[in-house]
Amino acid sequence: MASADAPRPPWQGRRIVLGVTGGIAAYKSVTLARRLTRLGAEVDVVLSRSSREFVTPLTFEAVTGRPVLTDLFSVDGAARHIRLGREADVVCIAPATADFIARAAQGRANELLTTTLLVTRTPVLLCPAMNDRMWAHPQVQANAGHCRERLGYHQLGPVAGPLAVGEGDGPGRMVEPEVIVEHLGRLLGGGGILEGRTVLVTSGPTREPLDPVRYLGNRSSGRMGFALAAAAWRRGAHVTVVTGPSALPRPEGVEVVPVETAREMDAAVRDRVGEADVIVYAAAVADFRPVRAEERKRKRSRDGEGWAVELTANPDIASGTKEHRKPGSVTVGFALESEDLLSNAADKRERKGFDLVVANPAGEPDAGFEAETNRVTLLGSGKPEELPLLPKEAVAEMVLDRVEALLRGRV
Ligand code: C5P
């Protein structure tokens, strides 16, 4: 079964040095190493001396399937930090303790991890974690500032939240592994034509109220739209997702505009569509809404009388915003079809002004609404391209590859 953390870009086949230093958050780095490995990265874990009070090399070797490095002064140690630093695509230090940040700021070479930092020319991501009072200390702030401003290291967190010991009023807690995974994805995934571009995505279902507690909706989870938004952000874009109600976690780094009804979604898209270089209409917009939403909850009548609801058509957001799109922008739409998949999708492409249509048959097991996977055919100006059953996250990557090719053709 295809799964969301199966190997995929931008992590797949990339070399990540994960430095772990001595704080209690080190236990979360095991999850981080595991997720990155499952996404297809080759993760070389380097443990500082003090981190080994919290976690063992064996733990990381078990989750990464690679030897863990601890020692500068072993037989091949001297060459090792040079090799690690040179071969890495990105270096991440999680957790980064106050002591480690101080040593990194000074350019020390007293153990394998600091030495690796001196060698590497790749992006470095620091994820500090410590007691909130320690983080607030002016010298710690100065050291972290030096790492950001003078050395160009990226810094993620710390965030406020429960700490191992005591109060924790201010930030001190390490960001969660899933968030670090996404930021590493952005450091690995940028540099292409989407870098710095503006991407607008519609996502999820819409809800059309019948009364204050009931609505007409559909089974869309929002997973495909969020996957597209997240993938575009990892490629360096500024991303806005206009989304109907979704229970899924919001994609990292993306501006989220929550809406309920099709008309709200339409207004939010109209406000933004003129700025977008890429527009992806991935929302499952309700085609109809009740003519009238009752002001009070409609009660069940004693004699069992029914409730006839009259529906009216909602605006078609994709067609209605066609004229407002920025010249040269690339537009993607979706088509869920129960019959004549390709001819209906081609018709939709023409009518709604899409460059690319992501078409999938309705009613397939493991595909479409509520599923984690999808089986789609990509329909552009050329021959339709049928993709195998894939996690929606992998479909998103393939769609964006096509979008990038279209954008390159327009510059
Ligand atoms: O006509 P159909 O609903 O199959 O079209 C699907 C495509 O049109 C999707 O890209 C969907 O997001 C978009 N759409 C829309 N507004 C609607 C209905 C569909 O933007 N009211």
Residues whose N, C-alpha, C, O or C-beta is under 5 A from the ligand:
A	BS01	C5P	Y281 A282 A283 A284 V285 A286 N314 P315 D316 I317 A318 G333 F334 A335 L336
